[in-house]
Amino acid sequence: MERLTYAQIDDAVLGAMAPARRRYVVIMLVLGGLVAMFFTLWIHQARTGMGVAGINSPVGWGVYIASFVFWVGIAHSGTLISAILHLVRAKWRTAVARSAEAMTIFAVMTAGLFPLIHLGRVGVFYYILPYPTTRQIYPNFLSPLVWDVVAISTYFTVSLVFWYVGLLPDLASARDRWHRLVGPHHPRTRFYHALAMGWSGSGNQWRHHGRAYLFFAALATPLVISVHSVVSWDFAMSILPGWHTTMFPPYFVAGAIHSGLAMVIVLLLPMRKLLRLESLVTDWHFDCLAKTLLVTTCIMGYSYIIEPFTAWYSGNVIERQFIHWRAFGDTWLTPGYWSMWLLNVIVPLAFFVPRLRRSPTALMLISLGITIGMWLERGVIVPASLAHDFMPHAWGQYVPRPIEWGILLGSFGWFFFWFFGFAKFLPTIAANEVKEETHRDGLPAPRDAGVSPALCAPCDWLLENAKSSSTSDAGKMPARHEDETPASRYVWGTFDTPAALIAAVRQLRDDGVTGMETYTPFRLQEVEKLLGRGPSPVRLWTLAGALAGAAGGFALAIGLAAINGLVVGGRISYAVIVPYCVIAFEGTILLGVLANVTGLFFHGRLGSARPLPRGYVRRISEDRFGLLIPCDREQVGAMRERLSTLCAEAIHVVE
């Protein structure tokens, strides 16, 4: 990535949210037409009946369930890039994580529609919810279908909270920029002001935000593995040939990440062009994505080989004939089976060529091929076992009808409509994380030309000499203790580089000044260490929520099993604890995350009604670094003079 100033990073990210150009409007109109077609066909099917679709007896699951599994898989790479790569501190995630997180949200929104479409009678979906009812119809928590509902709703909630918490600092940047450009009463300003929840970038907020975000990543990492494992159990818990295999959970997880990474590339390439983000989303980022795709390509190739090998090695005649029929039978599934080999494994091996990993054309074509191939894989897996099970007299054929293809095409319009709408109204790149990486790489933003060199000494020199200069008596402020009378005034000092702020905090701390607070566009852990701030108490909220979720999950599952008197394996089902671990695990993650965000909002003093600090400088959310110092009235003049010697770009006093 080329060296950019903090202001240029904001210009690139927030500039993409400017009023739409004609090309963008045309794209949104086309996508809107697909969405209209999607709901028109769905309404027609609901009014006419499920007979307009191709599903039949014995094939009761077709395109709709295959599409459900496909979209849940698409959602997985968002969490992979955001959570797992955050834990391992991969630098290339910063420019692509926000878009991948948004992709997760919209993919889950799309996936959630297909069980409703498949259900036919949409109005009875609430039967699956565990609420008290006089009909005594309760969900059976021993069923993988119920696990699906719990796992995917948990995944959607966690992903949405994770995405929103990461957005907070950049929403504040958008709020302050629109406030400066069009005033405080403009609808866009009010919109971002409400979403930013009073974020000011104070050191206290950054401390809690950093800890909360880390716990979000830690909780989301096992969740991303569990969700598609649970989806695979919809099939693997049955006894049908081709489904009843222990390989399905890792196979489905690898396939989900494979298809999700391909969709990230499909989304990022046109977005980078349309929103002019070439300076932030570079060829290097696509190179890293393509390398990760190579890893999942190898895993998928291994899985495709192991599946027929296991059927052959088992000696099971039914499994052998099923694999042979799927690969060589007279059905539309046969070309789909070989196409998924070609598109998901053979063609992506071209990414071993470095030049192709950085070619937009090659990236788009191969990624589109993987997207098609992964849907074909789900299209082969879902109806195949139903159409060709144990008894020849029960075999049947399934051919999708035009209405099913139309709803599938419309679902892509629905997904892309949401994504491109997000790209125009919310920051598509985590600007605060890009700025933090720039700071860590030792590339501070150049100083504005208007700052006088005579007024502000070089910050590198100031950092090196901060400790020695603080020992002199010149300009030293008398120490102020917490038990003294509260300050009647606050002095703001604004700095143009993080090094200048760090040096000022170090000197004032050594001078005995207390009660200081910093305001920065990204997290400065050096300042937290200087001010002696310990670990955030958010971790305790997370622990309490997780323990409550685990206990509540077991209590809910066991309690409903006791009410229904279910018998499994000759025993009352509430004695069969193992299946309830799924519900308890999802409860642990869900309540842990909700408690985590509650602790962040409480300790970070966030909320829609929270006012910004008095005298807050709106450039702080972009490229300035603020220092707020409480002092008595008689100390204001001395503090102003002291800040002027500490590289302060601007100084002002508030009551």
Buried (B, 14 or more C-beta within 10 A) or exposed (E): BEEBBBBBBBBBBBEBBEEBEEEBEEBBEEBBEBBEBBEEBBEEBBEEEBEBBBBBEBBEBBBBBBBBBBBBBBBBBBBBBBBBBBEEEBBBBBBBBBBBBBBBBBBBBBBBBBBBBBBBEEEEEEBBEBEEEEEEEBBBBBBBBBBBBBBBBBBBBBBBBBBBBBBBBBBBBBBBBBBEEEEEEEEBBBBBBEBBBBBBBBBBBBBBBBBBBBBBBBBBBEBBBBBBBBBBBBBBBBEBBBBBBEEBBBBBBBBBBBBBBBBBBBBBBBBBEBBEBEBBBBEBBBBBBBBBBBEBBBBBBEBBEBBBEBBEEEEEEBBBBBBEBBBEBEBBBBEBBEBBBEBBBEBBEBBEEEEBBBBBEBBBBBBBBBBBBBBBBBBBBBBBBBBBBEEEEEBEBBEBBEBBEBBBEBBBBBBBBBBBBBBBEBBBBBBBBBBBBBBEEEEBBEBEEEBEEEEBBBBEEBBEEBEEBBEEEEBBBEEBEEEEEEBEBBBBBBBBBBBBBBBBBBBBBBBEBBBBBBBBBBBBBBBBEBBEBEEBEBBEBBBBBBBBBBBBBBBBBBBBBEEBEBEBEEEEBBEBEEBBBBBBBBBBBBBBBBBBBBBBBBBBBBEEEBEBBEBBBBBBBBBBBBBBBBBBEEBBEBBBEBBBBBBBBBBEBEE
